[in-house]
C-alpha cells in the first residue's frame, strides 16, 4: 500500500497569506467555499497506514498535524505515528516546521548532504536532540528503505536554485541541477509516487523519471511566469524563484507533461496569486481539462 496525505498544498505564505489583501486572499479569509484556505506545502506518506513519514516540514506543521487524525498520538502520554521527516530542499518553507518537532521525540531526519550542512550551520536546529533525531544523509539516485512501513524512497536531482537566504555571488539565482533541489521517488514495490514541489525546468532525465508513475505531485507555484509582477505583488518572476509555470506554453508544465504516461497528476505548492486556487476561474478549468488535480489540505490518495 502507498498512502499519501496532503498536509498542505500552498506555496510559502499559505493561502491566504498573512499580509496579503489581494482578492483571492480576501475570499479565502472570508471562508469563500470557492477559495478554500490552504496551508504551506507538505505531504505525509505511509506504507502501512500506521507509520508516517513527513515530506518537508512546513511552517504550518503543528496545525497540519492537529488537523490530521492519522498523525495524532495514540499511545501513552507522549507518542507519535510520525517516524521520519524527509526534506527536498533547505528552503525556509521546507525546514522551519522541524522546530515544531523539538519536544524530545524520536524520529529520523533524512536530507541530502547540502541540506544537512545548511541545518548544521544554523544553531537553532540544534534544538533537535541528535541522539533522538539522527540526521541521515541521502545520496542522489540511491534507494533508501524507510522502516517501518516497507517503503523505498529514491532522491533525485531536479533543476532548481539555492534558498533565498543562501544566495551569493554574481549570479545568486542560477538554476542548477546538482542536487540542491531534489524530488522523491517513492514506492511500496508495486506502486510509485513522485513528489516534486519545486522544479525550475523540464529535462530529458526528469521526463524519463516521471514516465510510468502512478501519481505525481508537481510544482504548481505560478500559472504564468510573470503573474506576481503583473498583479503588483512582487518583482520576481517564477524563473527567478526557481519554478516552472503551469500555463500551456512551450516551456509550461501542462505542455511538458502532455506526452508523458502518468496515472494521476496533482499540482502542489501553489502560490496565493495563482488563479487555479479559485474554483470558477478559466485557468482552473484549463488545468483540469489537461488532466490535472489541484491539491488541497486533507487530500488523500491510496494506491
C-alpha positions as CSV (number, residue, x, y, z in Angstrom):
1,X,0.0,0.0,0.0
2,X,1.1,3.5,-0.7
3,X,-0.9,6.0,1.3
4,X,-0.4,9.7,0.5
5,X,-1.9,12.6,2.6
6,X,-1.6,16.3,1.5
7,X,-1.0,18.2,4.7
8,X,-0.6,21.5,2.9
9,X,-1.0,22.5,-0.7
10,X,0.1,26.2,-0.8
11,X,3.4,27.8,-1.5
12,X,5.3,29.9,1.0
13,X,3.0,32.2,2.9
14,X,0.0,29.9,2.5
15,X,-3.5,30.9,1.3
16,X,-4.4,33.4,2.5
17,X,-1.0,34.9,3.1
18,X,-0.9,36.7,6.4
19,X,-0.2,40.1,4.9
20,X,-2.0,39.8,1.6
21,X,-5.1,41.9,0.8
22,X,-5.3,40.6,-2.8
23,X,-8.8,39.5,-3.9
24,X,-8.1,35.8,-3.7
25,X,-6.7,36.0,-0.2
26,X,-9.7,38.2,0.8
27,X,-12.0,35.4,-0.4
28,X,-10.1,32.7,1.4
29,X,-10.0,34.7,4.6
30,X,-13.8,35.2,4.4
31,X,-14.4,31.5,4.1
32,X,-15.5,31.5,0.4
33,X,-16.1,27.8,-0.5
34,X,-14.8,28.5,-4.0
35,X,-11.5,29.8,-2.5
36,X,-10.7,27.3,0.4
37,X,-7.7,28.2,2.6
38,X,-4.6,26.1,2.2
39,X,-1.5,25.7,4.5
40,X,2.1,25.5,3.2
41,X,3.2,22.5,1.2
42,X,3.8,19.2,2.9
43,X,3.0,15.6,2.3
44,X,2.7,12.6,4.6
45,X,3.3,9.1,3.2
46,X,2.8,5.6,4.7
47,X,3.3,2.1,3.5
48,X,1.1,0.5,6.2
49,X,-1.4,3.2,7.3
50,X,0.2,3.3,10.8
51,X,3.7,4.7,10.4
52,X,4.1,8.0,8.6
53,X,6.9,10.0,7.0
54,X,6.6,13.7,6.6
55,X,7.9,15.1,3.3
56,X,9.0,18.7,4.0
57,X,8.4,20.2,7.4
58,X,6.4,23.4,6.6
59,X,6.0,26.3,9.0
60,X,2.4,25.2,9.4
61,X,3.3,21.7,10.5
62,X,1.8,21.9,14.0
63,X,-1.6,23.0,12.6
64,X,-1.4,20.3,9.9
65,X,-0.7,17.5,12.4
66,X,-3.6,18.7,14.6
67,X,-5.9,18.7,11.6
68,X,-4.9,15.1,10.6
69,X,-6.2,12.3,12.8
70,X,-3.8,9.8,11.2
71,X,-0.9,11.8,12.7
72,X,-2.3,12.2,16.3
73,X,-0.6,10.5,19.3
74,X,-2.2,7.1,20.1
75,X,-0.2,5.6,22.9
76,X,1.0,6.7,26.3
77,X,1.3,10.3,27.5
78,X,3.6,11.2,24.6
79,X,3.9,9.4,21.2
80,X,3.5,9.9,17.5
81,X,2.9,7.8,14.4
82,X,5.4,10.1,12.6
83,X,8.7,8.1,12.3
84,X,10.6,10.3,9.9
85,X,10.9,13.6,8.1
86,X,12.4,13.8,4.6
87,X,13.5,17.1,3.1
88,X,13.6,18.1,-0.6
89,X,15.5,21.4,0.0
90,X,16.8,23.8,2.5
91,X,14.1,26.4,1.8
92,X,12.5,28.0,4.8
93,X,9.2,26.6,3.7
94,X,10.6,23.1,3.9
95,X,12.6,23.1,7.2
96,X,11.1,25.5,9.7
97,X,8.5,23.0,10.8
98,X,11.3,21.0,12.3
99,X,11.3,23.4,15.2
100,X,7.7,22.3,16.0
101,X,9.1,18.8,16.5
102,X,11.7,19.5,19.1
103,X,9.9,18.1,22.2
104,X,12.4,15.2,22.7
105,X,10.6,12.8,20.4
106,X,12.5,10.2,18.4
107,X,12.2,10.1,14.6
108,X,14.6,10.1,11.7
109,X,15.6,13.1,9.7
110,X,16.6,12.5,6.1
111,X,18.2,15.0,3.6
112,X,21.0,15.5,1.2
113,X,24.4,16.5,2.4
114,X,24.0,20.1,1.2
115,X,20.7,20.5,3.1
116,X,22.1,18.9,6.2
117,X,25.0,21.3,6.0
118,X,22.6,24.2,6.0
119,X,20.9,22.9,9.1
120,X,24.3,22.3,10.7
121,X,25.3,25.9,10.0
122,X,22.3,27.2,11.9
123,X,22.5,26.5,15.7
124,X,18.7,27.0,16.1
125,X,18.3,23.5,14.7
126,X,20.4,22.1,17.5
127,X,17.1,22.2,19.4
128,X,16.6,18.8,17.8
129,X,18.4,16.4,20.1
130,X,20.6,14.4,17.7
131,X,20.6,11.4,19.9
132,X,16.8,11.2,19.4
133,X,16.6,12.8,15.9
134,X,19.6,11.4,13.9
135,X,20.4,13.3,10.7
136,X,20.8,10.8,7.9
137,X,22.4,11.7,4.6
138,X,20.5,10.7,1.4
139,X,22.6,10.0,-1.7
140,X,21.2,11.0,-5.0
141,X,19.8,8.1,-7.1
142,X,20.4,5.7,-4.2
143,X,17.2,3.9,-2.9
144,X,16.7,4.2,0.8
145,X,14.4,1.9,2.8
146,X,12.1,3.7,5.2
147,X,11.1,1.5,8.0
148,X,8.7,0.5,9.4
149,X,6.2,0.6,6.6
150,X,8.1,-1.1,3.8
151,X,8.7,1.9,1.7
152,X,11.7,2.7,-0.5
153,X,12.5,6.3,-1.4
154,X,15.0,7.5,-4.0
155,X,16.1,11.1,-4.1
156,X,16.9,12.6,-7.5
157,X,18.1,15.9,-8.7
158,X,15.8,18.4,-10.4
159,X,16.6,21.9,-11.7
160,X,16.4,24.5,-9.0
161,X,18.2,27.1,-7.1
162,X,19.7,27.7,-3.6
163,X,17.4,29.0,-0.9
164,X,16.9,32.8,-0.9
165,X,18.9,33.1,2.4
166,X,21.8,31.3,0.8
167,X,22.1,33.3,-2.4
168,X,25.6,34.6,-3.0
169,X,27.9,35.8,-5.8
170,X,27.3,37.4,-9.2
171,X,24.5,35.1,-10.3
172,X,22.7,34.3,-7.0
173,X,19.6,32.8,-8.6
174,X,21.5,30.5,-11.0
175,X,19.4,27.4,-12.0
176,X,21.4,24.3,-11.1
177,X,20.8,20.6,-11.4
178,X,23.3,19.4,-8.9
179,X,21.1,18.1,-6.0
180,X,20.5,21.5,-4.4
181,X,16.8,20.8,-5.1
182,X,15.5,17.3,-5.3
183,X,12.4,15.2,-6.0
184,X,11.5,12.0,-4.2
185,X,10.6,8.7,-6.0
186,X,8.5,6.7,-3.5
187,X,7.4,3.0,-3.9
188,X,6.0,0.2,-1.9
189,X,7.3,-2.3,-4.5
190,X,4.1,-2.2,-6.6
191,X,3.1,1.5,-6.9
192,X,5.2,4.6,-7.5
193,X,4.6,8.2,-6.5
194,X,6.8,11.2,-7.2
195,X,6.9,14.4,-5.0
196,X,8.4,17.4,-6.8
197,X,7.3,20.6,-5.0
198,X,9.9,22.7,-6.7
199,X,11.2,22.5,-10.3
200,X,12.7,25.2,-12.5
201,X,12.5,23.4,-15.8
202,X,11.8,20.1,-17.5
203,X,14.7,17.9,-18.6
204,X,15.0,14.6,-20.5
205,X,16.2,12.9,-17.4
206,X,13.2,14.2,-15.5
207,X,10.8,13.1,-18.2
208,X,12.3,9.6,-18.0
209,X,11.8,9.5,-14.3
210,X,8.2,10.7,-14.5
211,X,7.1,8.3,-17.2
212,X,5.1,5.4,-15.8
213,X,4.4,6.9,-12.3
214,X,1.1,6.1,-10.7
215,X,0.8,9.6,-9.2
216,X,2.9,12.8,-9.4
217,X,2.7,15.8,-7.1
218,X,4.3,18.5,-9.1
219,X,5.3,22.2,-8.6
220,X,2.2,24.4,-9.2
221,X,3.6,27.6,-7.9
222,X,2.5,30.0,-10.7
223,X,0.2,29.9,-13.6
224,X,2.3,32.3,-15.7
225,X,5.9,33.3,-15.1
226,X,5.2,37.0,-14.6
227,X,1.9,36.8,-12.7
228,X,3.2,38.2,-9.4
229,X,4.8,41.2,-11.3
230,X,1.6,41.9,-13.3
231,X,-0.5,41.7,-10.1
232,X,1.8,44.1,-8.3
233,X,2.6,41.5,-5.7
234,X,6.3,41.3,-6.2
235,X,9.2,42.0,-8.6
236,X,10.3,38.3,-9.2
237,X,9.3,36.0,-11.9
238,X,8.8,32.3,-11.5
239,X,12.1,31.6,-13.2
240,X,13.9,33.9,-10.8
241,X,12.4,32.0,-7.9
242,X,13.3,28.6,-9.5
243,X,9.8,27.5,-10.6
244,X,8.2,26.5,-13.8
245,X,4.8,28.0,-14.7
246,X,1.8,25.9,-15.5
247,X,0.4,27.7,-18.4
248,X,0.1,25.9,-21.7
249,X,3.2,27.3,-23.4
250,X,6.2,25.6,-24.9
251,X,8.0,25.6,-21.5
252,X,5.0,25.2,-19.2
253,X,4.1,22.3,-17.1
254,X,0.9,21.4,-19.0
255,X,2.9,21.1,-22.2
256,X,5.8,19.3,-20.6
257,X,3.5,16.5,-19.3
258,X,1.3,16.2,-22.4
259,X,3.2,13.2,-23.8
260,X,4.1,11.5,-20.5
261,X,2.4,8.4,-19.2
262,X,1.4,9.4,-15.7
263,X,-1.6,7.9,-13.9
264,X,-2.6,10.9,-11.8
265,X,-1.2,14.5,-11.9
266,X,-1.5,16.8,-8.9
267,X,-0.4,20.4,-8.6
268,X,1.0,21.3,-5.2
269,X,3.0,24.2,-3.7
270,X,0.5,26.7,-5.2
271,X,1.2,30.5,-4.7
272,X,-1.6,32.6,-3.4
273,X,-1.5,34.6,-6.7
274,X,-2.3,31.5,-8.8
275,X,-5.9,31.6,-10.2
276,X,-6.2,27.8,-10.0
277,X,-6.9,28.3,-6.3
278,X,-10.3,29.7,-7.3
279,X,-12.7,27.1,-8.3
280,X,-14.5,29.1,-11.0
281,X,-11.6,30.5,-13.0
282,X,-10.8,29.6,-16.6
283,X,-7.3,28.7,-15.5
284,X,-8.6,26.1,-13.1
285,X,-10.8,24.7,-15.8
286,X,-7.9,24.6,-18.3
287,X,-5.7,22.7,-15.8
288,X,-8.5,20.2,-15.1
289,X,-9.2,19.7,-18.8
290,X,-5.5,18.9,-19.2
291,X,-5.9,16.2,-16.6
292,X,-4.5,17.9,-13.5
293,X,-5.9,17.9,-10.0
294,X,-5.4,20.9,-7.7
295,X,-4.2,19.7,-4.3
296,X,-6.0,20.8,-1.2
297,X,-5.3,20.2,2.5
298,X,-6.6,16.8,3.6
299,X,-6.5,15.3,0.0
300,X,-5.7,11.6,0.3
301,X,-4.6,9.2,-2.4
302,X,-4.2,5.5,-1.6
303,X,-2.6,3.2,-4.1
